[in-house]
Amino acid sequence: GNNEKEQVELAIPKSIPYMDPGMPVTTIEIPAMGDLKVWHNVIYQLQAASGVVVLRGLGVGSWDKDIYLFMNDIWAEICEIVDARPTFIINIAKGDVRSMQCTLAAISDVSLASPDATFGFPEAKLGGMPAVAAYAMRKRVADGDISRLISTGEPIDAREAQRLGLVDFVGDVELELTRLLFKNCRPRQRWKTVGS
């Protein structure tokens, strides 16, 4: 009778476990130089990405005034997309990071650099003005420091970039990336309350 009903109610759990999937991770390798199709692909990937986006700059570009003007428009669009999308961006900087590639560190939420990374704007010595990169850097770097970087064209090392605010971490970037992804993107067990 009544005792059986109580036993059945006690057997029904009040909450059940479920797995909350972690955030998705998208890695985008961004070349220093590339044709229009490459840049349209980078823009499309940024527009479609959600969750965590890992940016990896590839190579060192050469300065050409005609290409430079065109690339300013591309990088301005990249900055607009990053500002408009609800993503968490991690930048990985290794080796020589020059010109527009410095924008990647500036637009990221977390900027990681290997100890051998250097940052600079050599086009400043040739009369080029990295307007988009300078604008993007204002999120992380003081105006006086930006002015010095884009007017002298002299590169700075990773520790100086960290001191200026362009970089958050200097060290083993792959290990730190793994730590960040594990912390923010792994699935987690949650409990869901069932009918009362």
N, CA, C and O of each residue as an XYZ file, in Angstrom:
784
protein
N       0.773     -1.174      0.000
C       0.000      0.000      0.000
C       0.826      1.254      0.000
O       1.589      1.529     -0.926
N       0.654      2.009      1.065
C       1.260      3.322      1.188
C       2.781      3.228      1.325
O       3.497      4.099      0.833
N       3.276      2.190      1.980
C       4.702      1.974      2.175
C       5.421      1.733      0.841
O       6.550      2.187      0.657
N       4.760      1.009     -0.103
C       5.361      0.765     -1.424
C       5.529      2.072     -2.182
O       6.551      2.264     -2.841
N       4.549      2.985     -2.110
C       4.621      4.283     -2.788
C       5.807      5.098     -2.267
O       6.511      5.736     -3.049
N       6.031      5.078     -0.944
C       7.168      5.790     -0.366
C       8.489      5.220     -0.863
O       9.425      5.972     -1.132
N       8.573      3.899     -0.987
C       9.797      3.269     -1.477
C      10.060      3.654     -2.927
O      11.213      3.891     -3.288
N       9.042      3.724     -3.763
C       9.193      4.104     -5.164
C       9.662      5.550     -5.257
O      10.554      5.850     -6.050
N       9.093      6.445     -4.477
C       9.491      7.850     -4.507
C      10.935      8.024     -4.057
O      11.652      8.872     -4.589
N      11.359      7.238     -3.094
C      12.734      7.342     -2.634
C      13.715      6.869     -3.697
O      14.865      7.310     -3.701
N      13.297      5.984     -4.601
C      14.187      5.453     -5.627
C      14.388      6.430     -6.781
O      15.343      6.279     -7.543
N      13.520      7.423     -6.930
C      13.642      8.394     -8.022
C      14.610      9.488     -7.579
O      14.393     10.139     -6.557
N      15.687      9.688     -8.356
C      16.658     10.718     -7.958
C      16.079     12.123     -8.101
O      15.246     12.384     -8.968
N      16.530     13.004     -7.246
C      16.101     14.406     -7.288
C      16.856     15.191     -8.365
O      16.345     16.177     -8.895
N      18.053     14.755     -8.676
C      18.834     15.390     -9.748
C      19.650     14.309    -10.455
O      19.985     13.274     -9.878
N      19.956     14.585    -11.719
C      20.720     13.624    -12.512
C      21.949     14.320    -13.097
O      21.908     15.509    -13.413
N      23.027     13.576    -13.235
C      24.226     14.198    -13.821
C      24.124     14.245    -15.344
O      23.507     13.377    -15.962
N      24.727     15.257    -15.933
C      24.857     15.338    -17.384
C      26.174     16.021    -17.707
O      26.740     16.721    -16.868
N      26.657     15.820    -18.913
C      27.929     16.433    -19.323
C      27.654     17.711    -20.092
O      26.941     17.707    -21.095
N      28.219     18.786    -19.617
C      28.145     20.075    -20.299
C      29.352     20.130    -21.224
O      30.485     20.162    -20.743
N      29.141     20.142    -22.549
C      30.308     20.129    -23.440
C      31.144     21.394    -23.260
O      30.617     22.465    -22.960
N      32.414     21.255    -23.443
C      33.298     22.416    -23.338
C      33.137     23.329    -24.537
O      32.425     23.002    -25.486
N      33.797     24.472    -24.491
C      33.741     25.402    -25.615
C      34.457     24.810    -26.822
O      35.452     24.102    -26.668
N      33.958     25.094    -28.016
C      34.677     24.648    -29.207
C      35.974     25.454    -29.372
O      36.075     26.591    -28.910
N      36.953     24.848    -30.032
C      38.238     25.503    -30.276
C      38.501     25.520    -31.778
O      38.408     24.489    -32.443
N      38.828     26.684    -32.304
C      39.190     26.842    -33.703
C      40.591     27.419    -33.757
O      40.873     28.426    -33.106
N      41.476     26.793    -34.527
C      42.814     27.337    -34.728
C      42.897     27.882    -36.146
O      42.562     27.191    -37.108
N      43.345     29.128    -36.268
C      43.481     29.764    -37.575
C      44.933     30.184    -37.740
O      45.465     30.956    -36.944
N      45.562     29.665    -38.783
C      46.930     30.074    -39.111
C      46.833     31.228    -40.095
O      46.217     31.109    -41.154
N      47.446     32.343    -39.732
C      47.330     33.559    -40.536
C      48.691     33.891    -41.130
O      49.628     34.226    -40.405
N      48.798     33.796    -42.466
C      50.089     34.059    -43.115
C      50.410     35.549    -43.150
O      49.514     36.394    -43.168
N      51.685     35.849    -43.159
C      52.113     37.239    -43.279
C      51.796     37.770    -44.679
O      51.473     38.945    -44.849
N      51.892     36.900    -45.661
C      51.610     37.278    -47.051
C      50.682     36.225    -47.651
O      50.744     35.057    -47.269
N      49.840     36.621    -48.570
C      48.957     35.681    -49.235
C      48.099     36.405    -50.252
O      47.955     37.627    -50.201
N      47.524     35.641    -51.185
C      46.675     36.273    -52.187
C      45.277     36.518    -51.603
O      45.005     36.163    -50.456
N      44.421     37.111    -52.385
C      43.092     37.510    -51.927
C      42.278     36.330    -51.408
O      41.532     36.476    -50.440
N      42.408     35.159    -52.039
C      41.643     33.985    -51.611
C      42.031     33.566    -50.188
O      41.177     33.166    -49.397
N      43.307     33.660    -49.877
C      43.772     33.312    -48.536
C      43.125     34.241    -47.506
O      42.661     33.781    -46.463
N      43.093     35.529    -47.792
C      42.551     36.493    -46.840
C      41.044     36.353    -46.699
O      40.508     36.521    -45.603
N      40.348     36.044    -47.802
C      38.903     35.800    -47.696
C      38.642     34.573    -46.829
O      37.671     34.547    -46.073
N      39.498     33.557    -46.930
C      39.369     32.356    -46.110
C      39.576     32.685    -44.623
O      38.819     32.218    -43.772
N      40.591     33.481    -44.319
C      40.850     33.883    -42.920
C      39.640     34.636    -42.371
O      39.199     34.375    -41.251
N      39.109     35.562    -43.152
C      37.948     36.346    -42.714
C      36.743     35.431    -42.493
O      36.029     35.574    -41.500
N      36.516     34.499    -43.410
C      35.393     33.566    -43.262
C      35.550     32.717    -41.994
O      34.585     32.516    -41.258
N      36.756     32.225    -41.744
C      36.980     31.409    -40.546
C      36.691     32.201    -39.269
O      36.102     31.671    -38.327
N      37.103     33.463    -39.242
C      36.832     34.296    -38.069
C      35.336     34.548    -37.900
O      34.830     34.566    -36.778
N      34.629     34.743    -39.014
C      33.191     34.981    -38.944
C      32.439     33.740    -38.456
O      31.432     33.859    -37.758
N      32.921     32.561    -38.816
C      32.227     31.319    -38.485
C      32.632     30.744    -37.128
O      31.918     29.903    -36.581
N      33.741     31.174    -36.588
C      34.266     30.592    -35.345
C      33.407     30.973    -34.145
O      32.782     32.033    -34.104
N      33.402     30.067    -33.171
C      32.755     30.358    -31.890
C      33.620     29.749    -30.794
O      34.479     28.908    -31.059
N      33.382     30.182    -29.568
C      34.174     29.650    -28.462
C      35.559     30.262    -28.429
O      35.720     31.482    -28.468
N      36.563     29.388    -28.356
C      37.959     29.830    -28.288
C      38.558     29.798    -29.699
O      38.405     28.821    -30.431
N      39.238     30.883    -30.059
C      39.937     30.955    -31.344
C      41.419     31.142    -31.048
O      41.816     32.085    -30.363
N      42.227     30.230    -31.574
C      43.678     30.321    -31.420
C      44.238     30.856    -32.728
O      44.039     30.257    -33.785
N      44.937     31.983    -32.657
C      45.548     32.589    -33.844
C      47.041     32.302    -33.832
O      47.718     32.469    -32.817
N      47.534     31.868    -34.974
C      48.968     31.613    -35.140
C      49.442     32.349    -36.388
O      49.062     32.000    -37.506
N      50.265     33.357    -36.191
C      50.844     34.071    -37.320
C      51.954     33.245    -37.947
O      52.746     32.612    -37.247
N      52.004     33.258    -39.286
C      53.006     32.469    -40.009
C      53.854     33.369    -40.890
O      53.326     34.131    -41.700
N      55.147     33.282    -40.736
C      56.066     33.982    -41.634
C      56.214     35.461    -41.345
O      55.565     36.023    -40.462
N      57.093     36.067    -42.123
C      57.363     37.498    -42.016
C      57.104     38.110    -43.385
O      57.648     37.647    -44.388
N      56.290     39.131    -43.428
C      55.952     39.777    -44.700
C      57.017     40.746    -45.150
O      57.848     41.199    -44.363
N      56.977     41.052    -46.425
C      57.848     42.090    -46.973
C      56.978     43.299    -47.313
O      55.798     43.158    -47.633
N      57.567     44.466    -47.240
C      56.771     45.678    -47.413
C      56.717     46.078    -48.869
O      57.744     46.161    -49.543
N      55.509     46.327    -49.350
C      55.250     46.832    -50.692
C      54.124     47.850    -50.531
O      53.043     47.512    -50.048
N      54.374     49.092    -50.935
C      53.398     50.149    -50.655
C      52.040     49.884    -51.275
O      51.022     50.243    -50.682
N      51.989     49.266    -52.450
C      50.700     48.992    -53.093
C      49.940     47.904    -52.351
O      48.737     48.034    -52.122
N      50.620     46.846    -51.980
C      49.985     45.754    -51.230
C      49.626     46.236    -49.831
O      48.609     45.833    -49.268
N      50.467     47.100    -49.277
C      50.272     47.580    -47.918
C      48.927     48.284    -47.756
O      48.227     48.064    -46.767
N      48.564     49.122    -48.713
C      47.283     49.831    -48.638
C      46.118     48.844    -48.696
O      45.150     48.970    -47.946
N      46.218     47.872    -49.582
C      45.194     46.843    -49.696
C      45.094     46.044    -48.393
O      43.991     45.760    -47.925
N      46.230     45.684    -47.812
C      46.252     44.882    -46.590
C      45.696     45.650    -45.390
O      45.143     45.043    -44.473
N      45.837     46.967    -45.385
C      45.237     47.753    -44.304
C      43.732     47.530    -44.259
O      43.156     47.421    -43.176
N      43.081     47.461    -45.431
C      41.638     47.221    -45.486
C      41.294     45.830    -44.962
O      40.324     45.664    -44.223
N      42.088     44.832    -45.344
C      41.851     43.462    -44.885
C      41.980     43.393    -43.361
O      41.111     42.839    -42.687
N      43.061     43.955    -42.823
C      43.280     43.909    -41.378
C      42.232     44.722    -40.621
O      41.863     44.359    -39.504
N      41.747     45.819    -41.215
C      40.664     46.583    -40.584
C      39.412     45.717    -40.484
O      38.713     45.754    -39.471
N      39.125     44.943    -41.520
C      37.967     44.045    -41.479
C      38.148     42.954    -40.423
O      37.202     42.605    -39.716
N      39.364     42.418    -40.320
C      39.645     41.411    -39.292
C      39.397     41.997    -37.901
O      38.792     41.344    -37.050
N      39.859     43.212    -37.671
C      39.646     43.861    -36.364
C      38.160     44.071    -36.090
O      37.709     43.878    -34.961
N      37.392     44.463    -37.108
C      35.950     44.662    -36.934
C      35.248     43.354    -36.580
O      34.370     43.329    -35.717
N      35.633     42.276    -37.242
C      35.023     40.976    -36.974
C      35.316     40.546    -35.540
O      34.422     40.094    -34.825
N      36.566     40.688    -35.129
C      36.948     40.295    -33.760
C      36.172     41.112    -32.730
O      35.738     40.571    -31.713
N      35.997     42.396    -32.980
C      35.247     43.242    -32.047
C      33.775     42.862    -31.981
O      33.143     43.014    -30.936
N      33.221     42.368    -33.089
C      31.793     42.082    -33.165
C      31.425     40.670    -32.703
O      30.266     40.422    -32.371
N      32.372     39.749    -32.675
C      32.071     38.347    -32.382
C      32.327     38.018    -30.912
O      33.292     38.510    -30.327
N      31.471     37.191    -30.314
C      31.668     36.792    -28.908
C      32.614     35.596    -28.797
O      32.197     34.506    -28.403
N      33.852     35.795    -29.135
C      34.844     34.722    -29.058
C      35.918     35.093    -28.045
O      36.067     36.255    -27.668
N      36.657     34.083    -27.616
C      37.798     34.281    -26.719
C      39.031     33.965    -27.553
O      39.226     32.820    -27.962
N      39.868     34.975    -27.810
C      40.989     34.822    -28.740
C      42.301     34.696    -27.986
O      42.622     35.494    -27.106
N      43.054     33.657    -28.367
C      44.401     33.430    -27.830
C      45.360     33.548    -29.000
O      45.201     32.859    -30.007
N      46.348     34.411    -28.874
C      47.355     34.556    -29.925
C      48.643     33.866    -29.501
O      49.051     33.940    -28.342
N      49.277     33.193    -30.460
C      50.575     32.549    -30.241
C      51.593     33.286    -31.115
O      51.460     33.302    -32.338
N      52.598     33.888    -30.502
C      53.648     34.600    -31.243
C      54.978     33.881    -31.062
O      55.418     33.630    -29.940
N      55.605     33.556    -32.180
C      56.925     32.913    -32.163
C      57.804     33.599    -33.200
O      57.326     34.020    -34.253
N      59.082     33.705    -32.893
C      60.029     34.268    -33.859
C      59.787     35.750    -34.106
O      59.322     36.478    -33.228
N      60.114     36.183    -35.328
C      59.963     37.587    -35.704
C      58.509     37.877    -36.065
O      57.977     37.324    -37.028
N      57.880     38.743    -35.290
C      56.503     39.173    -35.548
C      56.612     40.618    -36.036
O      56.994     41.513    -35.282
N      56.276     40.825    -37.283
C      56.476     42.147    -37.871
C      55.200     42.699    -38.485
O      54.307     41.963    -38.905
N      55.152     44.017    -38.519
C      54.107     44.778    -39.201
C      52.716     44.366    -38.770
O      52.395     44.375    -37.581
N      51.893     44.007    -39.736
C      50.493     43.700    -39.468
C      50.317     42.493    -38.552
O      49.296     42.386    -37.872
N      51.290     41.582    -38.520
C      51.174     40.419    -37.642
C      51.131     40.835    -36.165
O      50.626     40.091    -35.324
N      51.658     42.018    -35.853
C      51.567     42.527    -34.479
C      50.121     42.784    -34.082
O      49.797     42.817    -32.895
N      49.254     42.964    -35.067
C      47.838     43.180    -34.800
C      47.227     41.969    -34.103
O      46.314     42.121    -33.292
N      47.720     40.767    -34.408
C      47.176     39.554    -33.792
C      47.315     39.598    -32.275
O      46.382     39.259    -31.547
N      48.479     40.014    -31.809
C      48.685     40.136    -30.356
C      47.775     41.217    -29.787
O      47.253     41.074    -28.682
N      47.586     42.288    -30.534
C      46.799     43.421    -30.046
C      45.315     43.099    -29.925
O      44.655     43.610    -29.021
N      44.772     42.267    -30.811
C      43.331     41.987    -30.792
C      42.962     40.791    -29.921
O      41.781     40.494    -29.738
N      43.961     40.110    -29.389
C      43.675     38.889    -28.623
C      43.257     39.196    -27.188
O      43.580     40.247    -26.633
N      42.526     38.241    -26.605
C      42.177     38.331    -25.192
C      43.349     37.884    -24.330
O      43.582     38.424    -23.248
N      44.083     36.888    -24.823
C      45.302     36.417    -24.167
C      46.382     36.318    -25.231
O      46.196     35.658    -26.253
N      47.498     36.968    -24.993
C      48.600     36.998    -25.956
C      49.801     36.255    -25.370
O      50.354     36.655    -24.345
N      50.196     35.163    -26.039
C      51.319     34.345    -25.590
C      52.493     34.535    -26.538
O      52.302     34.612    -27.752
N      53.699     34.610    -26.001
C      54.893     34.768    -26.833
C      55.993     33.837    -26.354
O      56.211     33.679    -25.153
N      56.679     33.224    -27.304
C      57.842     32.417    -26.959
C      58.980     33.368    -26.585
O      58.971     34.524    -27.006
N      59.953     32.907    -25.807
C      61.046     33.797    -25.386
C      61.832     34.404    -26.550
O      62.427     35.471    -26.400
N      61.841     33.731    -27.717
C      62.584     34.257    -28.862
C      61.772     35.220    -29.728
O      62.289     35.732    -30.721
N      60.525     35.474    -29.377
C      59.671     36.354    -30.185
C      60.140     37.800    -30.091
O      60.553     38.273    -29.033
N      60.065     38.483    -31.217
C      60.328     39.920    -31.270
C      59.204     40.574    -32.058
O      58.607     39.949    -32.934
N      58.921     41.822    -31.747
C      57.814     42.554    -32.365
C      58.343     43.867    -32.914
O      59.149     44.529    -32.260
N      57.902     44.254    -34.100
C      58.365     45.511    -34.649
C      57.661     45.914    -35.928
O      56.933     45.131    -36.539
N      57.898     47.150    -36.314
C      57.305     47.746    -37.507
C      58.401     48.310    -38.399
O      58.597     49.525    -38.430
N      59.125     47.452    -39.131
C      60.232     47.937    -39.962
C      59.790     48.865    -41.087
O      60.598     49.639    -41.599
N      58.524     48.798    -41.477
C      58.035     49.682    -42.546
C      58.107     51.144    -42.151
O      58.085     52.024    -43.012
N      58.194     51.414    -40.841
C      58.300     52.799    -40.383
C      59.580     53.444    -40.901
O      59.620     54.651    -41.140
N      60.629     52.635    -41.074
C      61.901     53.153    -41.591
C      61.807     53.484    -43.085
O      62.631     54.226    -43.620
N      60.784     52.918    -43.754
C      60.599     53.155    -45.188
C      59.475     54.135    -45.472
O      59.125     54.359    -46.631
N      58.907     54.721    -44.427
C      57.835     55.688    -44.611
C      56.442     55.094    -44.497
O      55.457     55.800    -44.714
N      56.336     53.823    -44.163
C      55.023     53.200    -43.993
C      54.436     53.525    -42.628
O      55.161     53.667    -41.644
N      53.115     53.639    -42.583
C      52.431     53.929    -41.330
C      51.467     52.789    -41.027
O      50.461     52.631    -41.719
N      51.764     51.991    -39.996
C      50.893     50.863    -39.645
C      49.649     51.331    -38.885
O      49.509     51.078    -37.689
N      48.753     52.014    -39.593
C      47.600     52.654    -38.949
C      46.683     51.652    -38.250
O      46.281     51.881    -37.109
N      46.347     50.548    -38.915
C      45.423     49.578    -38.319
C      46.056     48.920    -37.096
O      45.409     48.778    -36.059
N      47.310     48.522    -37.219
C      48.004     47.897    -36.088
C      48.095     48.879    -34.917
O      47.888     48.489    -33.767
N      48.401     50.136    -35.197
C      48.499     51.140    -34.137
C      47.148     51.325    -33.452
O      47.082     51.445    -32.228
N      46.076     51.348    -34.233
C      44.731     51.488    -33.658
C      44.395     50.281    -32.779
O      43.898     50.440    -31.664
N      44.667     49.079    -33.285
C      44.360     47.853    -32.534
C      45.178     47.777    -31.250
O      44.688     47.294    -30.230
N      46.417     48.249    -31.293
C      47.291     48.170    -30.118
C      46.804     49.047    -28.966
O      47.211     48.843    -27.822
N      45.940     50.017    -29.252
C      45.452     50.912    -28.197
C      44.663     50.165    -27.129
O      44.472     50.682    -26.028
N      44.204     48.953    -27.441
C      43.496     48.144    -26.441
C      44.444     47.637    -25.361
O      44.019     47.334    -24.246
N      45.734     47.547    -25.697
C      46.689     46.907    -24.791
C      47.882     47.776    -24.417
O      48.470     47.588    -23.353
N      48.243     48.711    -25.264
C      49.507     49.443    -25.108
C      49.227     50.946    -24.993
O      48.335     51.470    -25.660
N      49.986     51.621    -24.155
C      49.840     53.069    -23.966
C      50.223     53.820    -25.243
O      51.084     53.374    -26.001
N      49.579     54.953    -25.468
C      49.800     55.736    -26.694
C      51.264     56.115    -26.903
O      51.763     56.048    -28.026
N      51.957     56.511    -25.839
C      53.366     56.893    -25.963
C      54.234     55.734    -26.439
O      55.150     55.925    -27.239
N      53.945     54.537    -25.947
C      54.700     53.356    -26.361
C      54.388     52.974    -27.803
O      55.277     52.552    -28.543
N      53.134     53.120    -28.201
C      52.764     52.853    -29.601
C      53.495     53.821    -30.513
O      54.047     53.424    -31.539
N      53.497     55.079    -30.139
C      54.170     56.107    -30.941
C      55.652     55.781    -31.122
O      56.193     55.922    -32.219
N      56.299     55.348    -30.054
C      57.719     54.983    -30.138
C      57.917     53.789    -31.069
O      58.831     53.790    -31.894
N      57.061     52.767    -30.939
C      57.198     51.566    -31.765
C      57.014     51.864    -33.253
O      57.777     51.367    -34.081
N      56.008     52.670    -33.597
C      55.732     52.893    -35.023
C      56.562     54.018    -35.627
O      56.602     54.165    -36.848
N      57.218     54.806    -34.798
C      58.044     55.881    -35.367
C      59.506     55.448    -35.536
O      60.170     55.882    -36.477
N      60.011     54.603    -34.640
C      61.416     54.196    -34.761
C      61.596     52.973    -35.649
O      62.619     52.838    -36.320
N      60.612     52.086    -35.657
C      60.742     50.860    -36.440
C      61.645     49.830    -35.792
O      61.873     48.764    -36.364
N      62.166     50.127    -34.607
C      63.054     49.194    -33.912
C      62.249     48.077    -33.253
O      61.228     48.342    -32.619
N      62.700     46.833    -33.399
C      61.967     45.725    -32.773
C      62.184     45.691    -31.261
O      63.178     46.200    -30.743
N      61.228     45.081    -30.576
C      61.347     44.858    -29.137
C      61.261     43.355    -28.884
O      60.660     42.620    -29.668
N      61.862     42.906    -27.790
C      61.809     41.471    -27.481
C      60.521     41.150    -26.725
O      59.750     42.043    -26.374
N      60.307     39.862    -26.484
C      59.066     39.402    -25.868
C      58.874     39.983    -24.465
O      57.755     40.342    -24.099
N      59.940     40.080    -23.682
C      59.809     40.623    -22.317
C      59.399     42.097    -22.336
O      58.591     42.533    -21.517
N      59.962     42.857    -23.273
C      59.572     44.264    -23.400
C      58.118     44.359    -23.873
O      57.370     45.217    -23.405
N      57.722     43.492    -24.787
C      56.334     43.474    -25.247
C      55.400     43.148    -24.081
O      54.296     43.685    -23.995
N      55.845     42.269    -23.189
C      55.052     41.940    -22.002
C      54.971     43.151    -21.065
O      53.910     43.450    -20.517
N      56.084     43.832    -20.891
C      56.097     45.017    -20.028
C      55.157     46.097    -20.562
O      54.503     46.796    -19.787
N      55.091     46.231    -21.900
C      54.230     47.241    -22.515
C      52.754     46.833    -22.513
O      51.879     47.685    -22.675
N      52.470     45.540    -22.332
C      51.089     45.074    -22.321
C      50.646     44.380    -23.599
O      49.515     43.900    -23.679
N      51.512     44.318    -24.589
C      51.161     43.654    -25.848
C      51.106     42.143    -25.670
O      50.375     41.458    -26.386
N      51.874     41.619    -24.719
C      51.960     40.183    -24.455
C      51.608     39.935    -22.985
O      51.998     40.702    -22.105
N      50.863     38.849    -22.734
C      50.485     38.495    -21.365
C      51.404     37.454    -20.749
O      51.577     37.427    -19.530
N      52.002     36.589    -21.581
C      52.788     35.466    -21.082
C      53.989     35.274    -21.994
O      53.851     35.316    -23.216
N      55.160     35.066    -21.418
C      56.363     34.731    -22.173
C      56.892     33.419    -21.602
O      57.121     33.297    -20.399
N      57.078     32.450    -22.477
C      57.561     31.143    -22.028
C      57.177     30.067    -23.016
O      57.107     30.313    -24.220
N      56.926     28.873    -22.506
C      56.520     27.741    -23.343
C      55.065     27.950    -23.753
O      54.148     27.613    -23.003
N      54.858     28.505    -24.941
C      53.516     28.892    -25.376
C      52.611     27.678    -25.605
O      51.404     27.759    -25.379
N      53.176     26.570    -26.045
C      52.345     25.384    -26.294
C      51.824     24.808    -24.977
O      50.671     24.383    -24.901
N      52.651     24.792    -23.958
C      52.220     24.314    -22.636
C      51.165     25.250    -22.050
O      50.159     24.791    -21.509
N      51.389     26.539    -22.155
C      50.416     27.513    -21.629
C      49.104     27.433    -22.407
O      48.031     27.544    -21.814
N      49.173     27.241    -23.728
C      47.960     27.074    -24.521
C      47.185     25.842    -24.053
O      45.965     25.891    -23.896
N      47.897     24.746    -23.833
C      47.261     23.530    -23.349
C      46.571     23.771    -22.011
O      45.446     23.320    -21.798
N      47.243     24.480    -21.114
C      46.661     24.789    -19.806
C      45.388     25.621    -19.962
O      44.377     25.334    -19.321
N      45.434     26.645    -20.808
C      44.268     27.507    -21.014
C      43.097     26.738    -21.621
O      41.951     26.915    -21.210
N      43.393     25.887    -22.600
C      42.332     25.108    -23.232
C      41.729     24.105    -22.250
O      40.512     23.919    -22.216
N      42.573     23.465    -21.459
C      42.072     22.505    -20.475
C      41.182     23.214    -19.456
O      40.121     22.712    -19.085
N      41.624     24.367    -19.017
C      40.876     25.109    -17.999
C      39.528     25.590    -18.530
O      38.526     25.521    -17.818
N      39.490     26.075    -19.771
C      38.297     26.733    -20.292
C      37.429     25.880    -21.214
O      36.260     26.205    -21.425
N      37.970     24.806    -21.764
C      37.255     24.106    -22.827
C      36.873     22.666    -22.529
O      36.167     22.049    -23.327
N      37.309     22.118    -21.424
C      37.007     20.710    -21.141
C      35.530     20.560    -20.759
O      34.929     21.471    -20.190
N      34.962     19.398    -21.080
C      33.586     19.123    -20.649
C      33.524     19.055    -19.121
O      34.490     18.660    -18.468
N      32.400     19.437    -18.573
C      32.228     19.414    -17.124
C      30.929     18.702    -16.769
O      29.915     18.827    -17.457
N      30.994     17.953    -15.673
C      29.785     17.291    -15.213
C      28.951     18.301    -14.431
O      29.455     19.014    -13.563
N      27.684     18.342    -14.758
C      26.734     19.234    -14.078
C      25.594     18.361    -13.544
O      25.475     17.183    -13.881
N      24.776     18.966    -12.716
C      23.616     18.245    -12.160
C      22.363     19.001    -12.555
O      22.279     20.223    -12.430
N      21.389     18.237    -13.037
C      20.120     18.814    -13.460
C      19.032     18.310    -12.520
O      18.906     17.107    -12.293
N      18.249     19.235    -11.975
C      17.151     18.874    -11.076
C      15.992     18.352    -11.914
O      15.604     18.958    -12.913
N      15.453     17.228    -11.491
C      14.304     16.653    -12.196
C      13.043     16.948    -11.420
O      13.095     17.252    -10.228
N      11.905     16.860    -12.095
C      10.597     17.225    -11.548
C      10.422     17.040    -10.059
O      10.952     16.099     -9.468
N       9.676     17.945     -9.458
C       9.471     17.864     -8.005
C       8.056     17.494     -7.669
O       7.709     17.383     -6.493
